Amino acid sequence: MKYSKIHIAKEAIKHKGFLKKVPDIYRMLKMWRNGTYKMKTLDIILPLLGFLYVLSPIDLLPEMMIPVLGLADDFAVLALVIPKLIKEVDKFLLWEAENRIKQNQIVDAEIVS
């Protein structure tokens, strides 16, 4: 059975919870880019390179020549990239929630005259 790279990527993206986090990933990238959210550049670049590798027609182990191993390397890359990205998004969501709490804190105060 032959699969295209796009089909493989769609199957791998079915990782539990990944699709639900796409809007959060977008928001995280947007806030990182405008400087609101700080994170290591490498934590953004590595997942991006992993996804590009899977979608790229250039492959270390081509599916045409070595069908089983050709797919296995793509799945291995996604198996490393998706959990890393989800971990980063979870850190972002925690940071976002903490900032929301800080902005909404009300401090009891007494007016002294």
Secondary structure, DSSP 8 states (H G I E B T S, - for coil): ----HHHHHHHHTTSTTTGGGHHHHHHHHHHHHTTSS---HHHHHHHHHHHHHHHSS--SS-TTTSHHHHHHHHHHHHHHHHHHHHHHHHHHHHHHHHHHHHHH---------
